[in-house]
Amino acid sequence: MCQYFDIPVKPVDCAAADKHLVTFRWYILCQSPRGVGTSRHCSVEHARAVSALFGSSRTEGACPACANPPTTVVIKYVNG
C-alpha cells in the first residue's frame, strides 16, 4: 500500500490576483502498487494519507495552475 502526504503551497510566481493554492502530493512508493492503471502509485482505494508538517506555504517557481488550468494537484514521487 502506497502512502502519500500533501503539501499545500502558493507559488510566488503565480499571476493570479488571489494566489492559487496548489497541492503537491508526494507518494512514498511501495514495492507492489495495487490498482495502478497508468500511474506509478497505488490507486486512491489502496493508498493511505500520512501526516506531515512543513513550514511556509509559499514556494519558489512557476505556478502549475496558471500554466495548465485547472491544475490543483501535482503528483511527485519519493522512494520509501
Buried (B, 14 or more C-beta within 10 A) or exposed (E): EBBBBBBBBBBEEBEEEEBBBBEBBBBBBBEEBEEEEEEEBBEEEBBEEEEEEEEEEEBEEEBBBBEEEEBEEBEEBEEE
